[in-house]
Amino acid sequence: MTATTPREPEAVRVAARLRDDILDGVRPAGSKLVERDLAAELGVSRVPVRDALKTLESEGLVTLRPNTWAVVREFTPSDIADLHEVREGLEALSFRLATQRHTREGLERLRAAVNAELTAAEHGDVVAARRAAADFHEIVTDLAGNRLLSEVELVLRSRMRWLFGQHDDVALIARQHAELLEAIALRDTDRVLDLAAEHLEKGRRQQAEHEDAARQSDTR
């Protein structure tokens, strides 16, 4: 997630807090985000809250309702299908370039993310595992060494982090990332692309299962 410091504007810190809450499921889809209530909860004025909500709207996580309140975005099946299609195209390029261009330092960053993910999964820390899984994908994009690709990834980052969090078998995802890491380290492009395609397909299935489980829970 994006780190903040005490010197950063309040709106940046508020946006970071709300973003984490949304992506971690603390504020689920459809939750009301009322400026007055958030300001009181976070100990700030309404102005940074308003600016933070605008930032999160631009990232695709919040829907603003003028003169009322904002709500945490509810991704429709069409939204999710669009995300998967874009992810498929971007990740094929990211993984291929990262395999060809990675540096020793970059590979160590990737290994640290995978180790953090495996450890979190082993201890049942689902939130930490999902965060590390998203870190893994962002580091792969960094390793690709393509500035334009990194700019596109930054625009989509919050929505992709949301998508990466829509799975429950964190141990399986962690193991897949470990396999991808080793193939990248060997610069085995064919192997990496095969594993990435398999990873994407399993991600689709897990996301669908996650949604089904959520719907069944809501009907009980």
Secondary structure, 3 states (H helix, E strand, C coil): CCCCCCCCCHHHHHHHHHHHHHHCCCCCCCCEECHHHHHHHHCCCHHHHHHHHHHHHHCCCEEECCCCCEEECCCCHHHHHHHHHHHHHHHHHHHHHHHHHCCHHHHHHHHHHHHHHHHHHHCCCHHHHHHHHHHHHHHHHHHHCCHHHHHHHHHHHHHHHHHHCCCCCHHHHHHHHHHHHHHHHCCCHHHHHHHHHHHHHHHHHHHHHHHHHHHHHHHC
